């Protein structure tokens, strides 16, 4: 998406920055890991293909993504971001939103916009340190604050014209969804702890549970941020471009 091309989000727990071309080499190294490939249901790409994928995530109107980085040091919070703040050794993972219009399996249901969330903390040294929870909650806050602008871009540039004519006005997300492998107990526990609920008691054909969160209000997200002790949320100008 273009909406976050020049936006970073700084908090006490994580820094989120738009996925840019200088992040690709480190991201490519992460995705060579077979465990990450399995967890994200991804196939290994060449470096050139990874650069093309980055451009797709930047320009496609149905995809919104941030790279998660270590937080800005308190002494630097009032200063502009520099190349150091999202350098490879400070990158932790990514968080993504994929938007789609769902009108039922046979097209008989009223169309609704669903946002599918994907979350990754790449390296084991950064896992079990709260980065996943923090990036998820900060992402939820960004979506709550910018829902209308996100959906306006999606409908204007990324959705099927026939389907979007049937969407409710004003535009709104029906829910956020996540699909998690049934053996990934840690991720299931994380999403359930922030009010995502399983839509079925049994996994699907692919061995995944789908969980959905329907309360997308700013107040509910702020409550979760408070419980997690995440403070100092601020959207910053991201000066680099690419």
Secondary structure per residue as TSV (DSSP state, phi and psi in degrees):
chain	resnum	aa	ss	phi	psi
A	1	X	-	360.0	156.2
A	2	X	-	-88.9	-19.4
A	3	X	T	-58.7	-34.4
A	4	X	T	-107.2	17.0
A	5	X	T	-61.2	-27.5
A	6	X	T	-123.1	26.5
A	7	X	E	-121.8	127.9
A	8	X	E	-115.5	155.6
A	9	X	E	-123.8	119.1
A	10	X	E	-107.1	134.2
A	11	X	-	-140.7	177.0
A	12	X	S	-68.7	-17.9
A	13	X	S	-109.1	-34.9
A	14	X	E	-148.5	162.2
A	15	X	E	-119.2	126.1
A	16	X	E	-105.9	132.0
A	17	X	E	-130.3	152.7
A	18	X	E	-65.4	139.1
A	19	X	-	-66.0	117.5
A	20	X	-	-127.6	168.4
A	21	X	G	-61.3	-29.9
A	22	X	G	-74.2	-10.6
A	23	X	G	-86.7	-15.8
A	24	X	H	-61.5	-45.7
A	25	X	H	-56.7	-43.1
A	26	X	H	-67.6	-42.0
A	27	X	H	-60.7	-40.7
A	28	X	H	-61.5	-40.2
A	29	X	H	-63.4	-42.5
A	30	X	H	-56.8	-45.2
A	31	X	T	-76.8	-0.1
A	32	X	T	-78.0	-16.6
A	33	X	-	-73.3	123.7
A	34	X	H	-64.9	-33.6
A	35	X	H	-64.9	-40.4
A	36	X	H	-66.9	-41.0
A	37	X	H	-58.4	-43.7
A	38	X	H	-67.4	-43.4
A	39	X	H	-66.1	-32.2
A	40	X	H	-101.5	4.0
A	41	X	T	52.3	46.5
A	42	X	-	-115.1	151.3
A	43	X	-	-100.1	144.5
A	44	X	-	-63.5	138.8
A	45	X	-	-115.4	156.5
A	46	X	-	-72.4	165.3
A	47	X	H	-60.7	-39.8
A	48	X	H	-63.6	-40.4
A	49	X	H	-66.1	-34.7
A	50	X	H	-66.5	-38.7
A	51	X	H	-63.3	-40.3
A	52	X	H	-65.5	-37.6
A	53	X	H	-64.9	-39.5
A	54	X	H	-60.5	-41.9
A	55	X	H	-66.3	-34.6
A	56	X	H	-63.4	-46.0
A	57	X	H	-65.2	-29.9
A	58	X	H	-74.7	-40.1
A	59	X	H	-99.2	-27.4
A	60	X	-	-70.6	135.8
A	61	X	T	-79.8	-3.3
A	62	X	T	-107.0	9.7
A	63	X	E	-130.5	128.9
A	64	X	E	-128.0	127.0
A	65	X	E	-143.8	147.8
A	66	X	E	-130.8	149.8
A	67	X	E	-92.3	131.6
A	68	X	E	-88.1	132.4
A	69	X	E	-129.7	164.7
A	70	X	E	-57.9	149.3
A	71	X	-	-67.5	157.6
A	72	X	-	-69.1	136.4
A	73	X	-	-62.3	142.0
A	74	X	G	-51.3	-36.3
A	75	X	G	-70.0	-15.0
A	76	X	G	-111.1	5.0
A	77	X	T	-65.8	-25.1
A	78	X	T	-93.0	5.1
A	79	X	S	-107.5	154.7
A	80	X	-	-62.2	150.0
A	81	X	-	-66.7	146.8
A	82	X	-	-122.8	176.8
A	83	X	G	-58.9	-27.4
A	84	X	G	-62.3	-38.2
A	85	X	G	-66.8	-26.0
A	86	X	G	-123.3	35.0
A	87	X	S	-69.7	161.6
A	88	X	G	-53.6	-39.0
A	89	X	G	-75.3	-7.4
A	90	X	G	-105.2	-5.0
A	91	X	E	-75.6	137.6
A	92	X	E	-113.7	-41.2
A	93	X	E	177.4	-153.0
A	94	X	E	-147.7	164.4
A	95	X	E	-141.9	134.4
A	96	X	E	-132.5	155.7
A	97	X	E	-130.0	128.0
A	98	X	E	-116.1	120.8
A	99	X	E	-96.9	140.9
A	100	X	E	-149.2	156.5
A	101	X	E	-99.4	125.1
A	102	X	E	-113.4	121.6
A	103	X	-	-124.5	29.8
A	104	X	-	86.4	163.8
A	105	X	T	-64.1	-33.0
A	106	X	T	-106.8	7.9
A	107	X	S	71.9	23.6
A	108	X	-	-102.0	-7.0
A	109	X	S	-94.7	154.2
A	110	X	-	-59.4	134.5
A	111	X	-	-65.5	142.5
A	112	X	E	-140.2	152.4
A	113	X	E	-96.1	124.7
A	114	X	E	-116.2	137.5
A	115	X	E	-110.4	118.0
A	116	X	E	-94.8	127.0
A	117	X	E	-98.8	139.3
A	118	X	E	-129.4	135.0
A	119	X	E	-133.4	135.6
A	120	X	E	-141.7	130.7
A	121	X	E	-110.8	113.3
A	122	X	-	-75.4	-56.1
A	123	X	S	-94.9	143.9
A	124	X	G	-59.1	-32.0
A	125	X	G	-64.3	-20.2
A	126	X	G	-103.7	-1.9
A	127	X	T	-83.8	157.7
A	128	X	T	60.1	29.8
A	129	X	S	-121.2	8.4
A	130	X	S	89.4	0.7
A	131	X	H	-67.5	-37.0
A	132	X	H	-64.1	-49.9
A	133	X	H	-60.3	-44.5
A	134	X	H	-63.9	-46.0
A	135	X	H	-65.9	-36.4
A	136	X	H	-64.0	-47.4
A	137	X	H	-66.8	-40.1
A	138	X	H	-65.8	-38.8
A	139	X	H	-63.5	-42.2
A	140	X	H	-60.8	-39.3
A	141	X	H	-64.8	-42.5
A	142	X	H	-61.6	-42.8
A	143	X	H	-64.0	-42.7
A	144	X	H	-61.1	-40.2
A	145	X	H	-74.6	-27.3
A	146	X	H	-123.0	20.6
A	147	X	H	-55.5	-47.4
A	148	X	H	-64.5	-42.3
A	149	X	H	-66.8	-38.6
A	150	X	H	-61.4	-47.2
A	151	X	H	-71.2	-34.6
A	152	X	H	-60.4	-43.4
A	153	X	H	-66.9	-41.7
A	154	X	I	-61.1	-47.6
A	155	X	I	-68.8	-38.3
A	156	X	I	-71.1	-36.4
A	157	X	I	-120.4	-19.1
A	158	X	I	-121.8	-1.0
A	159	X	S	-113.1	161.8
A	160	X	-	-68.3	127.6
A	161	X	H	-56.7	-40.1
A	162	X	H	-66.2	-38.7
A	163	X	H	-72.3	-39.0
A	164	X	H	-70.2	-22.3
A	165	X	T	-64.9	-22.8
A	166	X	T	-96.0	-1.9
A	167	X	S	-71.0	150.5
A	168	X	-	-67.2	154.1
A	169	X	S	-124.5	122.2
A	170	X	S	-76.2	158.4
A	171	X	-	-65.0	144.0
A	172	X	-	-157.7	152.6
A	173	X	E	-74.0	133.7
A	174	X	E	-72.7	-41.2
A	175	X	E	-169.4	168.7
A	176	X	E	-105.8	140.1
A	177	X	E	-126.3	151.3
A	178	X	E	-143.7	142.7
A	179	X	E	-115.6	125.7
A	180	X	E	-133.1	135.3
A	181	X	E	-59.1	142.0
A	182	X	T	-62.5	-22.0
A	183	X	T	-90.3	-5.9
A	184	X	-	-88.5	72.3
A	185	X	H	-62.4	-34.7
A	186	X	H	-66.0	-44.5
A	187	X	H	-68.8	-38.5
A	188	X	H	-59.7	-43.7
A	189	X	H	-65.2	-38.7
A	190	X	H	-60.7	-51.9
A	191	X	H	-68.9	-36.8
A	192	X	H	-65.9	-29.5
A	193	X	H	-72.5	-13.7
A	194	X	T	-117.1	34.7
A	195	X	T	74.3	22.3
A	196	X	-	-84.6	135.4
A	197	X	E	-122.6	141.0
A	198	X	E	-63.7	137.5
A	199	X	S	-86.0	-12.9
A	200	X	-	-149.5	151.5
A	201	X	S	-80.0	-11.3
A	202	X	S	-118.5	144.2
A	203	X	-	-68.0	162.2
A	204	X	-	-80.4	-172.7
A	205	X	T	-57.1	-30.9
A	206	X	T	-90.3	7.4
A	207	X	S	76.7	26.6
A	208	X	E	-115.9	147.7
A	209	X	E	-96.3	139.1
A	210	X	E	-99.4	132.1
A	211	X	E	-121.2	144.6
A	212	X	E	-131.3	147.5
A	213	X	E	-121.4	121.6
A	214	X	-	-101.8	-21.9
A	215	X	-	-86.2	102.9
A	216	X	-	-107.8	17.8
A	217	X	-	-70.6	150.8
A	218	X	H	-60.8	-39.5
A	219	X	H	-61.6	-41.9
A	220	X	H	-66.9	-36.1
A	221	X	H	-70.3	-42.7
A	222	X	H	-60.5	-36.5
A	223	X	H	-62.7	-43.1
A	224	X	H	-66.5	-39.8
A	225	X	H	-61.3	-41.2
A	226	X	H	-63.7	-43.3
A	227	X	H	-61.7	-35.5
A	228	X	H	-82.1	-5.9
A	229	X	T	72.9	24.9
A	230	X	-	-93.6	120.2
A	231	X	-	-125.7	179.4
A	232	X	-	62.5	36.0
A	233	X	-	-66.6	125.5
A	234	X	E	-152.8	136.3
A	235	X	E	-88.3	127.7
A	236	X	E	-114.4	156.6
A	237	X	E	-73.5	123.9
A	238	X	-	-95.5	109.8
A	239	X	-	-78.4	-28.4
A	240	X	-	-73.3	157.4
A	241	X	-	-138.9	144.1
A	242	X	-	155.7	360.0
